[in-house]
Amino acid sequence: MLRKLSLAIAVSCASNGMAWAAEAPLTTKTDLVSVYQEAVDNNADLAAARADYDARKEVVPQARAGLLPNLSAGADLNNTRTKFDEPSMTATRSGTVYQATLAQPIFRADRWFQLQAAKDVNEQAALELSATEQNLILQSAESYFSVLRAQDNLASTKAEEAAFKRQLDQSNERFDVGLSDKTDVLQSQASYDTARANRILAQRQVDDAFEALITLTNRQYNAIQGIVHSLPVLAPAPNDAKAWVDTAAKQ
């Protein structure tokens, strides 16, 4: 239940958005649920945790068997031949014996404690599996939203580069007509070069974020769905702090 809730919270943030940096728009986009499902199929730690859980949970029925009745059954077939001299004859006699034994231990403290220990082992294995699943959910969400953050940062640096490019062009035009000196042009050039370097770095961060996502899922992505920026903010119902305090105190 906790795993599904965590995934639902993460998925609620994902929706249609911008594509990964490309010259032409791409139509194929992957959402967070698909990324998580592909991570589940590809994650070796989760597969190992599931196998370990399946193996360790078998200790419970094995320990419980020590408290159950033990039934054993068998059969014995006898065939006897007797030869007589006077009168000369041979007698044959056969018989079958069936037996069954049912044993039920009235009280075995050691086996009872073994069963309790086996239940604890099973619970521990379930918790470890749940922790691994939670960690994979967190990794999937972090990798997914890292791509979106890198894309947003790239868009910002592109806009900044374009703005400094316009400023540089204006400085050159003003310098050509004698309205500014060379210092303004050099300062604009330095700002544009810095913005360009930031854009190149942001593009590399986008590539690195996608590589991390590919490593997690073992799948190539053309684009992923972005985030809806129009999140509705609703007032609490009831809109009264005292009512919430009273409810909390009663519960």
C-alpha positions as CSV (number, residue, x, y, z in Angstrom):
1,M,0.0,0.0,0.0
2,L,2.8,2.4,0.9
3,R,4.6,1.6,-2.4
4,K,1.5,2.4,-4.4
5,L,0.9,5.6,-2.5
6,S,4.4,6.8,-3.0
7,L,4.2,6.1,-6.7
8,A,0.8,7.8,-6.9
9,I,2.2,11.0,-5.3
10,A,5.1,11.1,-7.8
11,V,2.8,10.4,-10.8
12,S,0.4,13.2,-9.8
13,C,3.1,15.7,-10.6
14,A,3.7,14.3,-14.2
15,S,1.7,15.4,-17.2
16,N,2.2,16.7,-20.7
17,G,5.2,19.0,-21.1
18,M,8.2,19.9,-23.3
19,A,10.3,17.4,-25.2
20,W,13.9,16.7,-24.7
21,A,16.2,19.2,-26.5
22,A,15.8,18.5,-30.2
23,E,15.5,20.6,-33.4
24,A,12.2,19.0,-34.4
25,P,9.3,18.2,-32.0
26,L,9.0,14.5,-31.1
27,T,5.6,12.9,-30.4
28,T,6.7,9.9,-28.4
29,K,6.9,10.7,-24.8
30,T,7.3,8.5,-21.7
31,D,5.5,9.2,-18.4
32,L,6.7,8.5,-14.9
33,V,4.6,5.3,-14.6
34,S,6.3,3.8,-17.6
35,V,9.7,4.7,-16.3
36,Y,9.0,3.0,-13.0
37,Q,7.7,-0.1,-14.6
38,E,10.7,-0.4,-16.9
39,A,13.0,0.2,-13.9
40,V,11.2,-2.7,-12.1
41,D,11.8,-5.0,-15.0
42,N,15.5,-3.9,-15.3
43,N,16.5,-3.5,-11.6
44,A,18.8,-6.4,-10.4
45,D,18.5,-5.3,-6.7
46,L,14.7,-5.6,-6.8
47,A,14.9,-9.0,-8.5
48,A,17.3,-10.3,-5.9
49,A,15.2,-8.9,-3.1
50,R,12.1,-10.7,-4.5
51,A,14.0,-14.0,-4.8
52,D,15.3,-13.6,-1.3
53,Y,11.8,-13.0,0.0
54,D,10.4,-16.0,-1.8
55,A,13.1,-18.2,-0.3
56,R,12.9,-16.8,3.3
57,K,9.2,-17.0,3.5
58,E,9.3,-20.8,3.1
59,V,10.7,-21.1,6.6
60,V,7.2,-20.4,8.0
61,P,5.4,-23.5,6.6
62,Q,8.5,-25.6,7.3
63,A,8.5,-24.5,11.0
64,R,4.7,-25.0,11.2
65,A,5.1,-28.5,10.0
66,G,6.9,-29.4,13.2
67,L,3.6,-28.7,15.1
68,L,1.4,-30.7,12.8
69,P,0.4,-34.4,13.2
70,N,2.7,-37.0,11.7
71,L,1.0,-39.8,9.9
72,S,2.9,-42.9,8.7
73,A,1.6,-46.1,7.1
74,G,3.0,-49.4,5.9
75,A,2.1,-52.9,4.8
76,D,3.8,-56.3,5.3
77,L,3.1,-59.3,2.9
78,N,4.0,-62.8,4.2
79,N,4.0,-65.9,2.1
80,T,4.9,-69.2,3.9
81,R,5.3,-72.7,2.3
82,T,5.4,-75.8,4.4
83,K,6.4,-79.3,3.0
84,F,5.2,-82.5,4.7
85,D,6.8,-85.9,4.3
86,E,3.9,-88.0,5.5
87,P,1.7,-87.6,3.7
88,S,3.8,-86.0,1.0
89,M,2.3,-82.5,0.4
90,T,3.1,-78.9,0.5
91,A,1.0,-76.2,2.3
92,T,1.1,-72.6,1.4
93,R,-0.1,-69.8,3.6
94,S,0.0,-66.1,2.9
95,G,-1.1,-63.0,4.8
96,T,-0.9,-59.2,4.6
97,V,-0.5,-56.9,7.6
98,Y,-1.4,-53.2,7.3
99,Q,-0.4,-50.6,9.9
100,A,-0.8,-46.9,10.4
101,T,0.6,-44.6,13.0
102,L,-0.6,-41.1,13.8
103,A,1.5,-39.0,16.2
104,Q,0.6,-35.6,17.5
105,P,3.0,-33.7,19.8
106,I,1.0,-32.3,22.6
107,F,3.5,-29.6,23.5
108,R,6.9,-28.9,21.9
109,A,8.2,-25.5,23.2
110,D,11.2,-25.6,20.9
111,R,9.1,-26.1,17.8
112,W,6.7,-23.3,18.9
113,F,9.6,-20.9,19.3
114,Q,11.0,-22.0,15.9
115,L,7.6,-21.1,14.4
116,Q,7.6,-17.6,16.0
117,A,11.2,-17.0,14.9
118,A,10.2,-18.1,11.3
119,K,7.4,-15.6,11.3
120,D,9.8,-12.9,12.4
121,V,12.2,-13.9,9.6
122,N,9.3,-13.7,7.1
123,E,8.3,-10.3,8.3
124,Q,11.9,-9.0,8.1
125,A,12.2,-10.3,4.5
126,A,8.9,-8.6,3.6
127,L,10.2,-5.3,5.1
128,E,13.5,-5.5,3.3
129,L,11.6,-6.2,0.0
130,S,9.3,-3.2,0.7
131,A,12.4,-1.0,1.4
132,T,14.0,-2.0,-1.9
133,E,10.7,-1.2,-3.7
134,Q,10.5,2.2,-2.0
135,N,14.1,2.9,-2.9
136,L,13.4,2.1,-6.6
137,I,10.4,4.4,-6.6
138,L,12.6,7.1,-5.2
139,Q,15.3,6.5,-7.7
140,S,12.8,6.5,-10.6
141,A,11.2,9.8,-9.4
142,E,14.6,11.5,-8.8
143,S,15.9,10.4,-12.2
144,Y,12.7,11.5,-14.0
145,F,12.5,14.9,-12.4
146,S,16.2,15.4,-12.8
147,V,15.7,15.3,-16.5
148,L,12.8,17.8,-16.2
149,R,14.9,20.2,-14.1
150,A,17.8,19.9,-16.5
151,Q,15.5,20.7,-19.4
152,D,14.0,23.7,-17.6
153,N,17.6,24.9,-16.9
154,L,18.5,24.4,-20.5
155,A,15.5,26.5,-21.7
156,S,16.5,29.2,-19.3
157,T,20.1,29.3,-20.5
158,K,19.0,29.4,-24.1
159,A,16.7,32.4,-23.4
160,E,19.6,34.0,-21.5
161,E,22.0,33.4,-24.4
162,A,19.5,34.8,-26.9
163,A,19.0,37.9,-24.7
164,F,22.8,38.6,-24.5
165,K,23.2,38.0,-28.2
166,R,20.7,40.7,-28.9
167,Q,22.5,43.0,-26.4
168,L,25.8,42.2,-28.2
169,D,24.2,43.0,-31.6
170,Q,22.9,46.3,-30.2
171,S,26.3,47.2,-28.7
172,N,27.9,46.6,-32.1
173,E,25.4,48.7,-33.8
174,R,25.8,51.6,-31.3
175,F,29.6,51.3,-31.6
176,D,29.4,51.4,-35.4
177,V,27.4,54.7,-35.3
178,G,29.6,56.2,-32.5
179,L,27.0,56.1,-29.7
180,S,29.1,53.8,-27.5
181,D,32.8,52.9,-26.9
182,K,34.6,49.6,-27.4
183,T,34.3,48.8,-23.6
184,D,30.5,48.3,-24.0
185,V,31.0,46.0,-26.9
186,L,33.6,43.9,-25.0
187,Q,31.4,43.7,-21.9
188,S,28.5,42.5,-24.0
189,Q,30.7,40.0,-25.7
190,A,31.9,38.7,-22.3
191,S,28.3,38.4,-21.1
192,Y,27.3,36.6,-24.3
193,D,30.3,34.2,-24.1
194,T,29.4,33.4,-20.4
195,A,25.7,32.7,-21.4
196,R,26.9,30.5,-24.3
197,A,29.1,28.5,-21.9
198,N,26.2,28.1,-19.5
199,R,24.0,26.9,-22.3
200,I,26.6,24.2,-23.3
201,L,26.9,23.1,-19.7
202,A,23.1,22.9,-19.3
203,Q,22.9,20.8,-22.5
204,R,25.5,18.4,-21.0
205,Q,23.5,18.2,-17.8
206,V,20.4,17.2,-19.9
207,D,22.4,14.5,-21.6
208,D,23.8,13.3,-18.2
209,A,20.3,13.2,-16.7
210,F,19.0,11.1,-19.6
211,E,22.0,8.8,-19.3
212,A,21.1,8.2,-15.6
213,L,17.5,7.4,-16.7
214,I,18.7,5.0,-19.3
215,T,21.0,3.3,-16.8
216,L,18.1,2.8,-14.5
217,T,15.7,1.4,-17.1
218,N,18.0,0.1,-19.8
219,R,15.9,1.9,-22.4
220,Q,16.5,4.8,-24.8
221,Y,14.1,7.8,-24.5
222,N,13.3,10.4,-27.1
223,A,11.3,12.6,-24.7
224,I,9.5,12.4,-21.4
225,Q,6.3,14.1,-20.3
226,G,6.7,17.3,-18.4
227,I,4.9,19.0,-15.5
228,V,1.7,20.9,-15.5
229,H,2.3,24.4,-14.1
230,S,-1.3,25.2,-13.4
231,L,-1.7,23.3,-10.1
232,P,-5.1,24.3,-8.5
233,V,-4.9,25.5,-5.0
234,L,-8.1,24.7,-3.1
235,A,-9.0,25.9,0.4
236,P,-9.3,23.3,3.1
237,A,-12.8,22.0,3.9
238,P,-13.8,23.0,6.5
239,N,-11.9,26.2,6.4
240,D,-11.6,26.4,10.2
241,A,-8.4,25.6,12.2
242,K,-10.3,24.7,15.3
243,A,-12.4,22.1,13.5
244,W,-9.2,20.4,12.4
245,V,-7.7,20.5,15.9
246,D,-10.9,19.0,17.3
247,T,-10.8,16.2,14.7
248,A,-7.2,15.5,15.5
249,A,-7.8,15.3,19.2
250,K,-10.7,12.9,18.8
251,Q,-8.7,10.6,16.5
